[in-house]
Each structure stands twice: as C-alpha cells, then as structure tokens.
Amino acid sequence: MRDHTLTPCAPAVERLLAARAAHGDSPHTVRALRGDLDELCSFLAQQGMTPETCGSEPLRRWQARLAARRLAPATVARHLSSARALFADLVRRGERPDDPSLVLIGPRRRRRLPDPVTAEDCTQLLDGDWNDYVRSLRDRAVLELLYGCGLRASEVCGLALSSYDPVAGRLRVVGKGDRERLIPVGEPAREALDAWLLGGRPRFAGASDALLVSVRGRPLSPSDVRRTLERRGRIAGVSARSPHALRHAYATHLLEGGAGLREIQELLGHASAATTQIYAHVAVPHLVREHADHHPRG
C-alpha cells in the first residue's frame, strides 16, 4: 500500500478529502479521489512541480499519459474530474490565482440505461406463487422494494426496522451522500413487507436492527440482493438482470405513466436533474396516451 504521507501534495489532497467526506461523499468515492490525485501529484513531482505551482502544459502531458494507457473513457473522465476538484479547491482557498485544469477536455461518454425490463416482466417476476417460508417472504419484500419503490441494492440493505412506517405507508431511505428521502410504498410492497414482518422477521428478534436479514440473521449485502433476483428470475422464467435494472424500470414505468421528471428525481434521490433526464430518451417515445398518474404497482 502506498504511503500517502509521502505524496507531494498531501496537505492539499487531505484538505479536499476531508471536505468531501464531511459533505457526505461515500468512502468509495473518497478512496477513488485519493488514488486519482496521488497519481497526478506523483506525475507533477517527477516534473519538479506541485499543484500550487504547475501550469496548464504539464496537465496536458498528464492527460496524454492517461490516454496512452488506454483507460476506459469513464476512468479518464473520473481522473480529470478529480484534478478539476483539486484545482478548484486551491483557487477557492486563495492558494492559486488561476485554474490550470480548465484546459482539460474529457472524452465524450454515452450514458445509457441497462436493457429495459418491461412491466410484463416485472409482473411475472413479482406475482405468481410465493410460499410462507422465511426466505420466500424476505425475497418477495426485497424485490418489491427494488421495483415497487425504486431503491438501490445498497439502500435495501441499509434499511432499519424503524425505516418503515406501515401506518403512513412510506419508507425513510438514506441514499448516496447520506441524503435522506421519504418514499411512498405501494400496496403490493406493503403486503410483502407486512408479511415479512409478521411471519419472517420475528424469528430473528435481537439479531440486528436491519429490516431485512439473511437466514442466519445478519443484515443483507448487495450480493445477497443480486442472488435473490437471480433465484426468483429462474423460478419466474424471467432473464436475470441486475437489481439496478429494476430501479431503472421503476423510473421508466413512472415516466410512461405520466409522472414528471422532477417528481421522479425526488423519488430516486438523484442529486442532479441531469441524471434523471436520461429516462426521457427511453420512455417518452412510448407515451402514446396519458396514463393514470401512478406506478404500475402503486
């Protein structure tokens, strides 16, 4: 493991990392930012420079080196974004009069959705025969949360018992950047959650405060959620897709049903409306008539 205390720009990097962590960036995001900036600082040190003293030309050479490594466009874009964040922070702090990273132009990236999951596929996946075994009760609740509430796999795993309000029919979800949102829970999802809480979850009383747990009583992991989808997909005869594909289906089917992008943004917990707008390219061509203003399982 590299010793980050030896990084030439450690003070500037550490300040930025601390600020990002305090702002709510995930540990994964902070680690990626550190790795990108360590590489940049090492490159500048080889040129006898630091972020406080370098000009635009060394950054162009650094970008050319990234291109020569044949990295994926998304990886290059992330490196450049990290550099921009560092130099913008130095300018804000008055440690630089200018921002040399403005010359960096990243690769164009196509933003695309996963293969679409139709409403018929989702119905086939979620309806049908479910038994009263503990795992079956839990699996149904997990899948209803993915499609019926549009949660990320990590958000499903992070739900506590106190997150679900059965009287109000809503969930309190903590998403990326520790942003909290309230999600309405449709009738099928409420039925699945109530069945789990009545017939499955009490068997693990005291195991943890997680809403959904494994057959050993531990909180679920994203890999557990993925295996749940694969298992039910085989039973229902639906091609296994990623849990995130069901979240995309939730948003797409809401848009096809007449929901506005702003409302979908709030339900998904997107920090930027630009992230939500990608659904418009998929769903709008299929709006042949006005639908009732609710989700297919709302």
ZIKANOR-V319825 format. One record per residue. PHI is phi in degrees with one decimal (* if undefined). D_FIRST is the distance of its C-alpha to the first C-alpha in Angstrom with 1 decimal. Layout:
# ZIKANOR-V319825
PHI,D_FIRST  PHI,D_FIRST
This chain:
# ZIKANOR-V319825
*,0.0  -72.3,3.8  -89.5,6.5  -70.1,8.9  -69.9,11.7  -92.3,12.1  -64.1,12.8  -56.5,16.5  -105.9,17.6  -49.1,15.7  -59.2,19.1  -66.1,20.4  -66.3,17.3  -62.8,17.1  -63.1,20.8  -66.3,20.8  -62.3,18.1  -63.4,20.2  -66.1,23.3  -66.4,22.2  -64.2,21.1  -66.5,24.5  -74.7,26.2  110.1,25.1  -62.5,22.5  -70.1,20.6  -56.0,17.1  -63.3,16.4  -63.9,18.1  -65.3,16.2  -63.4,12.8  -64.0,14.3  -62.9,15.8  -60.9,12.8  -61.0,11.2  -61.5,14.7  -74.7,15.3  -61.7,12.3  -63.0,13.5  -62.8,17.0  -65.4,16.5  -64.6,14.9  -62.3,18.0  -65.0,20.3  -63.4,19.1  -65.1,20.0  -92.1,23.4  74.7,23.8  -130.5,23.7  -130.6,22.2  -59.1,23.0  -74.2,25.8  -116.3,27.4  -75.4,26.9  -106.2,29.7  -74.2,30.1  -62.3,30.1  -59.4,26.5  -69.3,25.5  -64.0,27.9  -64.7,26.2  -63.5,22.8  -65.0,24.4  -62.9,26.0  -65.7,22.7  -60.5,21.5  -64.4,24.9  -66.5,24.6  -80.4,21.6  56.1,24.0  -72.4,21.8  -63.2,23.8  -52.8,25.9  -65.5,24.4  -69.9,20.9  -61.0,22.4  -59.9,24.4  -66.3,21.4  -58.8,19.8  -65.6,23.2  -63.1,23.7  -63.3,20.5  -63.2,21.8  -60.3,25.2  -63.4,24.1  -64.9,22.5  -70.9,25.6  -63.1,27.9  -67.7,26.4  -63.4,26.8  -66.2,30.4  -61.5,31.1  -83.2,30.1  78.4,32.3  -91.2,29.6  -142.4,30.7  -84.4,34.2  -140.3,33.3  -118.2,30.8  -71.2,29.9  -77.2,28.0  -64.1,31.5  -79.6,31.9  -77.5,29.1  -118.2,30.8  -80.6,28.8  -69.1,29.8  -75.4,32.4  -119.8,31.3  -83.7,33.7  -92.8,33.4  -133.4,34.9  -88.6,35.5  -62.9,35.0  -52.4,38.1  -64.0,40.7  -108.2,41.7  -74.5,45.4  -61.8,47.2  -65.6,49.0  -62.1,45.8  -65.3,44.5  -64.2,47.9  -64.1,47.9  -69.2,44.4  -97.6,45.3  -90.6,48.9  98.3,50.7  -82.9,50.6  -125.7,48.2  -96.4,48.9  -98.3,48.6  -67.1,45.8  -56.2,42.9  -66.0,40.4  -65.7,42.9  -60.4,43.5  -69.5,39.9  -60.6,39.2  -63.6,42.1  -63.3,40.9  -60.8,37.4  -69.1,38.9  -65.6,41.4  -70.6,38.7  -68.2,36.9  -94.2,40.1  -74.6,42.5  -123.7,40.3  70.2,37.7  -83.1,34.7  -73.3,31.1  -58.6,29.8  -64.6,27.4  -71.4,30.4  -59.3,32.5  -67.7,29.9  -87.0,29.7  -69.6,33.5  -100.2,34.9  -55.2,38.4  -75.1,39.5  -71.3,38.3  -102.1,41.4  -108.1,44.8  -69.2,47.4  -72.1,50.3  -79.7,49.1  68.7,47.5  -149.5,44.2  -117.1,40.5  -100.8,38.2  -115.8,35.0  -106.1,31.7  -104.9,30.0  -60.9,27.3  66.2,26.7  57.4,28.5  -80.0,31.7  -101.8,34.5  -144.4,37.5  -104.5,40.5  -117.5,41.3  -69.3,44.8  -108.8,44.9  -69.0,47.6  -59.7,50.0  -60.6,48.4  -68.0,45.1  -63.4,46.9  -61.5,48.8  -66.7,45.6  -65.7,43.9  -64.2,47.0  -64.2,47.5  -64.8,43.9  -69.8,44.4  -86.3,47.8  -109.5,47.4  -122.5,43.7  -61.7,41.6  -60.6,43.9  -70.5,43.1  -116.9,39.6  -54.8,40.9  86.0,38.5  -67.3,35.6  -169.2,33.8  -97.6,34.9  -70.7,33.7  -67.7,36.5  -119.2,35.5  -131.0,34.2  -78.7,33.7  -68.3,36.3  -99.3,34.4  87.4,34.6  -95.8,30.9  -60.1,30.0  -69.9,29.7  -113.3,26.5  -55.4,26.6  -67.6,26.6  -63.1,29.7  -65.1,31.3  -63.3,30.8  -66.7,32.3  -60.3,35.1  -64.6,36.0  -63.2,35.9  -64.8,38.1  -69.2,40.6  -60.7,40.6  -64.2,41.7  -65.9,44.5  -85.3,45.7  74.5,45.6  -111.2,43.3  -55.2,40.5  -64.3,37.2  -127.3,35.3  -71.2,32.2  -54.8,32.7  -67.2,32.2  -65.1,35.2  -70.9,37.4  -65.6,36.2  -64.0,37.2  -63.1,40.5  -54.6,41.1  -68.7,40.9  -63.7,42.8  -72.0,45.6  -63.9,45.9  -65.5,46.4  -63.5,48.8  -83.6,50.7  107.3,51.2  -69.2,48.5  -83.9,47.4  -62.0,43.9  -64.3,43.6  -67.1,44.3  -65.4,41.9  -57.2,39.1  -66.2,39.7  -66.9,39.8  -80.8,36.5  78.2,34.8  -74.6,33.9  -72.9,33.1  -117.9,34.6  -65.7,38.0  -61.3,36.7  -66.1,34.6  -73.9,37.7  -65.6,39.9  -63.5,38.4  -70.0,40.6  -61.1,43.7  -69.4,43.4  -93.7,43.4  -91.1,45.9  -56.8,48.5  -59.7,50.2  -95.9,51.1  -84.1,52.8  -86.7,56.3  -159.6,57.7  -76.8,56.9  -106.1,55.5  -60.2,55.6  -81.7,53.0  -157.0,50.7  -74.9,48.1  -54.2,49.4  -113.4,48.4  -78.0,49.1
